[in-house]
Amino acid sequence: MLLLVSGVVGVGIWIVVTFKTAVTPVLLAILGTALLHPLHRRLVAMRMPKSLAAGLTCLAVVAVVGGAGYIVVSALIETGDQIVSSLKQAGRDLSKHLGAAGTSLDDVASNAKNLLGKFGGTAASGVLTGLSVVGELIATAVLALLLIFFFLKDSDRVAGALRSVAPRRTGDIVEAMARRAYGAVEGFMRGTTFIALIDATCITVGLLILRVPGAVGLGALVFVGAYIPYLGAFLSGAVAVLVALADRGVVIALWALGVVLAVQVLEGHVLQPMIQSRTVQMHPAVVMLAITAGASVAGILGMLLAVPLTAAAFGVVAEVRGRYGAAGEGVA
């Protein structure tokens, strides 16, 4: 049975890599459905038609994601020049104490805009390619949103559909594996969203107290980054510290760093064990390997999809082990 599961996983990876453009919207839709299903169920429980409930849920997603994206982009655009100038000043200060090393940092900061300008020129020369990429991203997002609508509206038919395509005598195990995988993804998305909300709220409050500009946008960035474990928290926290350094100086930046680190300690030692204790548990090394593999396959989208898909795989393995392991022990 283990060989069969390994073969299925291998075929699944091959399909994802080969048909990445078509598979990506489906995977994103599954994640979105897992996250939004509780809201949809609550609306249906209020005797709202399933189609209307699914439509309202999708509209809520568009409003929340669009608003968060606008806040993040606006905050980063407003503080971008301040970050560069602050890095240049930090390099000059360090050069007085570190000699050549500090001078190198100053040179890096001074050349940052030139490098970005060259990169922008290269991007401008390939504007058609850039437009193609943007068009593909928009198409993927729209298709994923439509799939979320249909997945929510017809969620009660999924079990029957799985049984209809499964080979004979395997309907029960296929349905059980699918339910366990979906439950793992739903638990991961729900827990991660709750943790991300707490992290973003705490960091936003801390930055507001420190009077760091764009605190709300930085909090939104922390919320989005939480869906990429470890790496997302590091990058969003680094941006928050750089913005504090740019506008408020080294002392406030150190306080902002303290806030970010305190929130990360709270997440790692309290929130993660408490909130994610009922979902599939994965070792940090497994998470990092999954993120690396996802990035090599599909870039940022791969990093976003890697951990929940790994959680689903762990759920399937747990279901198979529970069924066939128990059967083996009974025979022994």
C-alpha positions as CSV (number, residue, x, y, z in Angstrom):
1,M,0.0,0.0,0.0
2,L,2.9,2.3,0.7
3,L,4.2,1.8,-2.8
4,L,0.8,2.6,-4.2
5,V,0.6,5.9,-2.2
6,S,4.1,6.8,-3.2
7,G,3.2,6.2,-6.9
8,V,0.1,8.3,-6.6
9,V,2.1,11.1,-5.0
10,G,4.7,10.9,-7.7
11,V,2.1,11.1,-10.4
12,G,0.5,14.0,-8.7
13,I,3.7,15.9,-8.5
14,W,4.4,15.2,-12.2
15,I,0.9,16.5,-13.1
16,V,1.4,19.6,-11.1
17,V,4.7,20.4,-12.7
18,T,3.7,19.6,-16.2
19,F,0.3,21.3,-16.1
20,K,1.2,24.1,-13.7
21,T,-0.8,26.8,-15.5
22,A,-4.0,24.8,-15.3
23,V,-3.4,23.2,-11.9
24,T,-2.4,26.4,-10.0
25,P,-6.0,28.0,-10.1
26,V,-7.4,24.7,-8.9
27,L,-5.0,24.5,-5.9
28,L,-5.6,28.1,-5.0
29,A,-9.3,27.5,-5.2
30,I,-9.0,24.5,-2.9
31,L,-7.1,26.7,-0.3
32,G,-9.7,29.4,-0.7
33,T,-12.6,27.0,-0.3
34,A,-11.0,25.5,2.8
35,L,-10.6,28.9,4.4
36,L,-14.0,30.2,3.4
37,H,-16.1,27.1,4.0
38,P,-17.0,27.9,7.6
39,L,-18.4,31.3,6.5
40,H,-20.4,29.7,3.7
41,R,-21.8,27.1,6.1
42,R,-22.9,29.8,8.5
43,L,-24.7,31.7,5.7
44,V,-26.4,28.5,4.6
45,A,-27.4,27.7,8.2
46,M,-29.2,31.1,8.1
47,R,-31.4,29.6,5.3
48,M,-29.6,31.5,2.6
49,P,-29.6,29.8,-0.8
50,K,-26.2,28.1,-1.5
51,S,-25.6,30.1,-4.7
52,L,-26.2,33.4,-3.0
53,A,-24.1,32.4,0.0
54,A,-21.2,31.4,-2.2
55,G,-21.5,34.6,-4.2
56,L,-21.5,36.8,-1.1
57,T,-18.5,34.8,0.3
58,C,-16.5,35.4,-2.9
59,L,-17.4,39.1,-2.9
60,A,-16.1,39.3,0.7
61,V,-12.8,37.8,-0.4
62,V,-12.4,40.3,-3.2
63,A,-13.1,43.2,-0.9
64,V,-10.7,42.0,1.8
65,V,-7.9,40.9,-0.5
66,G,-8.2,44.0,-2.6
67,G,-8.2,46.3,0.4
68,A,-5.2,44.6,2.0
69,G,-3.3,44.7,-1.2
70,Y,-4.0,48.4,-1.7
71,I,-2.9,49.2,1.8
72,V,0.3,47.2,1.6
73,V,1.4,48.7,-1.8
74,S,0.5,52.3,-0.8
75,A,2.5,52.0,2.4
76,L,5.6,50.5,0.7
77,I,5.5,53.2,-2.1
78,E,5.3,56.0,0.4
79,T,8.2,54.8,2.5
80,G,10.5,53.4,-0.2
81,D,12.6,56.5,-0.6
82,Q,12.9,56.8,3.2
83,I,14.2,53.3,3.4
84,V,16.9,53.9,0.8
85,S,18.1,57.2,2.3
86,S,18.1,55.7,5.8
87,L,20.3,52.8,4.6
88,K,22.7,55.3,3.0
89,Q,23.0,57.2,6.3
90,A,23.4,54.0,8.3
91,G,26.2,53.0,5.9
92,R,28.0,56.3,6.4
93,D,27.7,56.0,10.2
94,L,29.0,52.4,10.1
95,S,31.9,53.5,7.9
96,K,33.2,55.7,10.7
97,H,33.5,52.7,13.0
98,L,34.0,49.7,10.6
99,G,36.2,51.2,7.9
100,A,36.1,49.3,4.6
101,A,33.1,47.2,5.7
102,G,31.0,50.3,6.5
103,T,32.1,51.9,3.3
104,S,30.9,48.9,1.4
105,L,27.5,49.1,3.0
106,D,27.4,52.8,2.1
107,D,28.2,51.9,-1.5
108,V,25.5,49.3,-1.7
109,A,22.9,51.7,-0.4
110,S,24.1,54.5,-2.8
111,N,23.9,52.2,-5.8
112,A,20.5,50.8,-4.8
113,K,18.6,53.3,-7.0
114,N,20.9,52.8,-9.9
115,L,20.5,49.0,-9.7
116,L,16.7,49.5,-9.6
117,G,16.9,51.9,-12.5
118,K,18.8,49.4,-14.6
119,F,16.4,46.7,-13.6
120,G,13.5,49.0,-14.5
121,G,15.1,49.7,-17.9
122,T,15.4,46.0,-18.6
123,A,11.8,45.4,-17.5
124,A,10.7,48.3,-19.8
125,S,12.4,46.7,-22.8
126,G,10.4,43.6,-22.2
127,V,7.1,45.3,-21.5
128,L,5.1,42.8,-23.6
129,T,6.4,39.9,-21.5
130,G,5.5,41.9,-18.3
131,L,2.0,42.5,-19.6
132,S,1.7,38.8,-20.4
133,V,2.7,37.8,-16.9
134,V,0.3,40.3,-15.4
135,G,-2.5,39.0,-17.7
136,E,-1.7,35.5,-16.6
137,L,-1.8,36.4,-12.9
138,I,-5.2,38.1,-13.4
139,A,-6.6,35.2,-15.3
140,T,-5.4,32.8,-12.6
141,A,-7.0,34.9,-9.9
142,V,-10.3,35.2,-11.7
143,L,-10.4,31.5,-12.5
144,A,-9.5,30.6,-8.9
145,L,-12.3,32.9,-7.7
146,L,-14.9,31.2,-10.0
147,L,-13.7,27.8,-8.9
148,I,-14.1,28.8,-5.3
149,F,-17.7,29.8,-6.1
150,F,-18.5,26.5,-7.6
151,F,-16.6,24.5,-5.0
152,L,-18.6,26.2,-2.2
153,K,-22.0,25.9,-4.0
154,D,-21.6,22.2,-4.9
155,S,-19.6,21.1,-1.9
156,D,-22.2,18.5,-0.9
157,R,-21.7,16.7,-4.2
158,V,-17.9,16.2,-3.9
159,A,-18.2,12.9,-2.0
160,G,-20.5,11.4,-4.6
161,A,-18.2,12.6,-7.4
162,L,-15.2,10.9,-5.8
163,R,-17.1,7.7,-5.4
164,S,-18.2,7.7,-9.0
165,V,-14.6,8.0,-10.4
166,A,-12.9,5.7,-7.8
167,P,-12.3,2.1,-8.8
168,R,-14.6,-0.5,-7.3
169,R,-14.3,-1.4,-3.6
170,T,-12.1,1.7,-3.1
171,G,-14.8,4.3,-2.7
172,D,-14.7,4.3,1.1
173,I,-10.9,4.7,1.3
174,V,-10.8,7.3,-1.4
175,E,-13.5,9.3,0.3
176,A,-11.8,8.9,3.7
177,M,-8.4,10.0,2.3
178,A,-10.0,13.0,0.6
179,R,-11.8,14.1,3.7
180,R,-8.7,13.7,5.8
181,A,-6.6,15.7,3.3
182,Y,-9.2,18.4,3.1
183,G,-9.6,18.5,6.8
184,A,-5.8,19.0,7.2
185,V,-5.9,21.9,4.7
186,E,-8.9,23.5,6.3
187,G,-7.3,23.2,9.7
188,F,-4.0,24.7,8.5
189,M,-5.7,27.6,6.7
190,R,-8.0,28.4,9.6
191,G,-5.3,28.2,12.2
192,T,-2.8,30.1,10.0
193,T,-5.4,32.9,9.4
194,F,-6.1,33.2,13.1
195,I,-2.4,33.3,14.0
196,A,-1.8,35.8,11.2
197,L,-4.5,38.0,12.5
198,I,-3.1,38.0,16.0
199,D,0.5,38.7,14.7
200,A,-0.7,41.5,12.4
201,T,-2.7,43.1,15.2
202,C,0.1,43.0,17.8
203,I,2.7,44.3,15.4
204,T,0.4,47.0,14.1
205,V,-0.4,48.2,17.7
206,G,3.4,48.2,18.5
207,L,4.2,50.2,15.4
208,L,1.4,52.7,16.1
209,I,2.7,53.2,19.6
210,L,6.2,53.8,18.2
211,R,4.6,56.2,15.6
212,V,6.1,54.3,12.6
213,P,4.5,55.5,9.4
214,G,2.4,53.1,7.4
215,A,1.8,50.9,10.5
216,V,-1.5,49.6,9.2
217,G,0.0,48.7,5.8
218,L,2.9,46.9,7.5
219,G,0.5,45.0,9.6
220,A,-1.3,43.9,6.5
221,L,2.0,42.8,5.0
222,V,2.6,40.7,8.2
223,F,-0.8,39.1,7.8
224,V,-0.1,38.1,4.2
225,G,3.4,36.9,4.9
226,A,2.2,34.6,7.6
227,Y,0.9,32.2,5.0
228,I,4.5,31.4,4.1
229,P,5.8,30.0,7.4
230,Y,9.1,31.3,8.7
231,L,10.2,33.1,5.5
232,G,7.2,35.3,5.3
233,A,7.5,36.4,8.9
234,F,11.2,37.2,8.4
235,L,10.6,39.3,5.3
236,S,7.6,41.2,6.6
237,G,9.3,41.8,9.9
238,A,12.4,43.1,8.1
239,V,10.3,45.5,6.1
240,A,8.7,46.9,9.3
241,V,12.1,47.4,10.9
242,L,13.5,49.1,7.8
243,V,10.5,51.5,7.7
244,A,11.0,52.3,11.3
245,L,14.7,52.9,10.7
246,A,13.9,55.2,7.7
247,D,11.6,57.5,9.5
248,R,12.3,57.2,13.3
249,G,16.0,56.4,13.6
250,V,18.0,53.6,15.0
251,V,16.6,53.5,18.5
252,I,13.0,53.2,17.3
253,A,14.1,50.6,14.8
254,L,15.5,48.6,17.6
255,W,12.3,48.9,19.5
256,A,10.4,47.8,16.4
257,L,12.8,44.8,16.1
258,G,12.0,43.9,19.7
259,V,8.2,44.1,18.9
260,V,8.6,41.8,15.9
261,L,10.8,39.3,17.8
262,A,8.4,39.3,20.8
263,V,5.5,38.5,18.5
264,Q,7.4,35.7,16.7
265,V,8.3,34.2,20.1
266,L,4.6,34.4,21.1
267,E,3.7,32.7,17.9
268,G,6.3,30.0,18.0
269,H,5.9,29.0,21.7
270,V,2.2,29.8,22.4
271,L,0.0,30.3,19.4
272,Q,1.3,27.6,17.1
273,P,1.2,24.8,19.7
274,M,-2.2,25.9,21.0
275,I,-4.0,26.7,17.8
276,Q,-2.5,24.2,15.4
277,S,-2.5,21.3,17.9
278,R,-5.6,19.8,16.3
279,T,-4.2,19.9,12.8
280,V,-1.4,18.0,11.1
281,Q,1.9,18.7,12.8
282,M,5.0,19.1,10.7
283,H,8.6,19.4,11.7
284,P,10.1,22.8,10.8
285,A,12.7,21.1,8.6
286,V,9.9,19.5,6.6
287,V,8.2,22.9,6.3
288,M,11.4,24.5,5.0
289,L,12.0,21.7,2.5
290,A,8.4,22.0,1.3
291,I,8.8,25.8,0.8
292,T,12.1,25.3,-1.0
293,A,10.6,22.7,-3.3
294,G,7.5,24.8,-3.9
295,A,9.6,27.9,-4.8
296,S,11.7,25.9,-7.3
297,V,8.5,24.7,-9.0
298,A,6.2,27.7,-9.0
299,G,8.0,30.6,-7.3
300,I,6.0,32.6,-4.8
301,L,2.8,30.7,-5.6
302,G,4.7,27.5,-5.0
303,M,5.9,28.8,-1.6
304,L,2.3,29.6,-0.7
305,L,0.9,26.3,-1.8
306,A,3.7,24.0,-0.5
307,V,2.9,23.8,3.2
308,P,-0.9,23.2,2.9
309,L,-0.3,20.6,0.2
310,T,2.2,18.9,2.4
311,A,-0.3,19.0,5.3
312,A,-2.8,17.3,3.0
313,A,-0.2,14.6,2.1
314,F,0.4,14.1,5.8
315,G,-3.3,13.7,6.4
316,V,-3.6,11.1,3.6
317,V,-0.6,9.2,5.1
318,A,-2.2,9.3,8.5
319,E,-5.5,7.9,7.2
320,V,-3.8,5.1,5.3
321,R,-1.7,4.2,8.3
322,G,-4.7,4.3,10.6
323,R,-6.7,2.0,8.4
324,Y,-4.1,-0.5,7.2
325,G,-1.8,-0.2,10.3
326,A,-4.7,-1.1,12.6
327,A,-5.7,-4.0,10.2
328,G,-2.1,-5.3,10.3
329,E,-2.0,-5.2,14.1
330,G,-5.3,-7.1,14.3
331,V,-4.0,-9.8,12.0
332,A,-0.8,-10.1,14.0
